């Protein structure tokens, strides 16, 4: 493939042209399995290239972690070569989480039988608004007390750090019945029709339900944000 602006040969289809500083791709779609990943590059509504990255998982758990990181790094490097506007991914959760941690592009999880066609079909949809605000600015409501004190606030910081979270409204703290001895834990529940979700915080036998206002405007987009938030809680060690 050649650069669409200056016709310089590109090492891989969709690579950003370093000669004339031109993007030759706007979107990357990742299909991630534990041993194999497919990187599809889109320009406008056309797939301009595919690349497959493979790995062999290590039997030793400690070595497997390094192998997974290296595998994800190869995938992330291919994405960075394109300098896309956004990245969509589906597949194995551990691989997806590791790849996302190594990228700094807008990154969206999708669930579809044919992810490439799914992304192409939705390319005309407006992107979700990104909210740049501090945790303090995103916190609101009359119930300022948070379950678990500092640990509870740490969980809210994870949620508030998501770019599509606009506001978190803490609710009252109630007795939840069964007790958990694992410290403060959080779980984001199913999105409502407007795309907003609920964050359940649990500390021992106490439960606090917090309303999370997102930039999603329907249930489908809200579910996408919910999945991302629960993944973030898993990564931070706060998942129920």
C-alpha positions in Angstrom: 0.0 0.0 0.0 1.1 3.5 -0.8 0.4 6.7 1.1 -2.7 8.3 -0.3 -1.1 11.7 -0.2 2.5 11.4 -1.4 2.5 7.8 -2.8 5.4 6.7 -0.5 5.4 2.9 0.0 4.1 2.0 3.4 5.7 -0.9 5.4 2.2 -2.1 6.4 -1.3 -1.2 5.1 -2.7 1.8 6.9 0.6 3.0 8.4 0.9 6.7 9.2 3.1 8.3 6.6 6.2 9.8 8.2 7.2 11.5 5.0 4.2 13.8 4.5 2.5 13.3 8.0 -0.6 11.8 6.5 -3.0 9.3 8.2 -3.8 6.3 6.0 -6.3 4.8 8.5 -8.9 6.2 10.9 -10.1 3.1 12.7 -8.6 -0.2 13.9 -10.7 -3.2 14.8 -9.1 -5.9 17.0 -10.3 -9.5 17.2 -8.4 -10.9 20.2 -8.0 -14.5 21.1 -5.5 -15.9 23.6 -3.2 -17.3 20.9 -4.2 -15.2 17.9 -5.2 -11.7 17.1 -6.4 -10.1 13.9 -5.8 -6.4 13.4 -8.1 -4.9 10.7 -7.4 -1.3 9.5 -10.2 0.9 8.2 -10.1 4.1 6.2 -13.5 5.8 6.0 -15.8 2.7 5.5 -13.3 0.4 3.8 -11.0 -2.2 5.2 -7.6 -1.4 3.8 -5.5 -4.1 5.5 -5.4 -7.1 7.9 -2.6 -8.5 10.0 -2.4 -11.5 12.2 -0.4 -11.7 15.4 0.2 -15.0 17.1 1.7 -16.3 20.4 2.2 -19.5 22.3 1.1 -19.2 25.9 3.7 -20.3 28.5 2.7 -23.1 30.9 4.4 -21.4 33.8 2.2 -18.7 35.4 4.9 -16.2 35.9 6.3 -16.6 32.4 2.8 -16.5 31.0 2.3 -13.0 32.4 5.4 -11.8 30.5 4.4 -13.6 27.4 0.9 -12.0 27.5 2.4 -8.6 27.9 4.7 -9.1 25.0 1.8 -10.5 22.8 -0.3 -7.4 23.7 2.7 -5.2 23.0 3.0 -6.5 19.4 -0.7 -5.8 18.9 -0.5 -2.3 20.4 2.6 -1.5 18.3 0.7 -2.4 15.2 -2.1 0.0 16.3 0.3 2.8 17.1 1.8 2.6 13.6 -1.6 3.7 12.2 -2.3 6.6 14.7 -6.0 5.9 14.4 -8.8 8.1 15.7 -10.4 5.2 17.6 -9.9 1.5 18.3 -12.6 -1.2 18.7 -11.9 -4.6 20.2 -13.6 -7.9 20.9 -12.5 -11.2 22.2 -10.5 -12.7 25.1 -10.9 -10.4 28.2 -7.3 -10.8 29.5 -5.8 -10.0 26.1 -8.1 -7.1 25.6 -7.4 -5.6 29.0 -3.6 -5.8 28.4 -3.8 -4.3 25.0 -6.0 -1.4 26.2 -3.5 -0.7 29.0 -0.8 -0.1 26.4 -2.7 2.3 24.2 -3.8 5.9 24.5 -6.4 6.1 21.8 -10.2 6.1 22.4 -10.8 2.4 23.0 -14.2 0.7 22.8 -15.3 -2.9 23.5 -17.8 -4.3 21.1 -19.8 -7.6 20.9 -20.7 -8.7 17.4 -20.5 -11.9 15.3 -18.7 -9.8 12.6 -16.9 -7.0 14.4 -15.5 -5.4 11.3 -19.0 -5.1 9.6 -20.4 -3.9 12.9 -17.9 -1.1 13.2 -18.4 -0.1 9.5 -22.2 0.0 10.0 -21.8 2.3 13.0 -19.2 4.6 11.6 -21.9 7.3 10.9 -23.0 7.4 14.5 -21.7 10.3 16.6 -18.9 9.3 19.1 -19.6 9.4 22.8 -18.8 12.6 24.5 -15.6 12.6 26.5 -15.7 14.3 29.9 -12.5 15.8 31.2 -13.2 16.5 34.9 -11.8 15.7 38.3 -13.3 13.2 40.7 -14.4 16.0 42.9 -16.2 17.7 40.0 -17.9 14.4 39.0 -19.2 13.7 42.6 -22.5 15.1 43.5 -25.7 14.4 45.4 -27.0 15.0 49.0 -25.3 11.9 50.4 -21.7 12.9 50.7 -20.7 9.9 52.9 -19.1 7.1 51.0 -19.0 3.5 52.1 -15.6 2.3 53.2 -14.2 5.8 53.7 -10.9 6.2 51.8 -11.2 2.8 50.1 -14.7 3.7 48.9 -13.4 6.9 47.4 -10.6 4.9 45.7 -13.3 2.8 43.9 -15.2 5.9 42.9 -12.0 7.4 41.5 -11.6 4.3 39.2 -15.2 4.9 37.9 -14.9 8.7 37.7 -11.7 8.2 35.7 -13.6 6.8 32.7 -13.9 9.4 29.9 -17.6 8.7 29.4 -18.7 9.2 33.1 -20.2 12.6 33.7 -21.3 12.4 37.3 -21.6 10.1 40.2 -24.4 10.6 42.7 -23.9 8.6 46.0 -26.9 7.1 47.6 -27.7 6.2 51.2 -25.8 3.4 52.9 -28.0 0.4 53.8 -27.5 -3.0 55.5 -27.0 -5.6 52.8 -27.4 -8.9 54.7 -24.5 -11.2 53.9 -21.1 -10.0 55.0 -18.0 -9.7 52.8 -14.5 -9.9 54.5 -12.6 -8.9 51.4 -12.8 -5.1 51.9 -14.6 -2.6 49.8 -15.8 -4.0 46.5 -17.7 -2.5 43.5 -19.9 -3.7 40.7 -21.6 -1.8 37.9 -25.0 -3.0 37.1 -27.1 -3.1 33.9 -27.6 0.2 32.0 -31.1 1.7 31.9 -32.8 3.1 28.8 -30.9 6.4 29.0 -27.5 4.8 29.2 -26.9 5.5 32.9 -25.7 2.7 35.2 -25.6 1.9 39.0 -22.4 1.4 41.0 -22.9 -1.0 43.9 -20.4 -0.6 46.7 -20.2 -3.3 49.4 -18.2 -3.1 52.6 -18.9 -6.0 55.0 -22.7 -6.2 55.3 -23.2 -2.6 54.2 -24.2 -1.7 50.6 -24.4 1.7 48.9 -26.0 2.2 45.5 -24.5 5.1 43.5 -26.0 6.5 40.3 -23.5 6.9 37.5 -24.5 9.4 34.8 -22.7 8.6 31.5 -22.5 10.3 28.1 -24.3 7.3 26.5 -27.8 8.0 25.4 -29.2 4.5 25.1 -29.0 1.1 26.7 -26.6 -0.4 24.2 -24.0 2.3 24.6 -24.6 2.3 28.3 -23.8 -1.5 28.4 -20.5 -0.7 26.6 -19.6 1.8 29.3 -20.7 -0.7 32.0 -18.4 -3.4 30.6 -15.5 -1.0 30.6 -16.1 0.1 34.1 -16.3 -3.4 35.5 -13.1 -4.3 33.7 -11.5 -1.2 35.3 -12.6 -2.4 38.7 -11.2 -5.8 38.0 -7.8 -4.3 37.1 -7.8 -2.1 40.2 -8.7 -5.1 42.5 -12.1 -3.8 43.5 -14.4 -6.1 41.7 -17.0 -8.1 43.6 
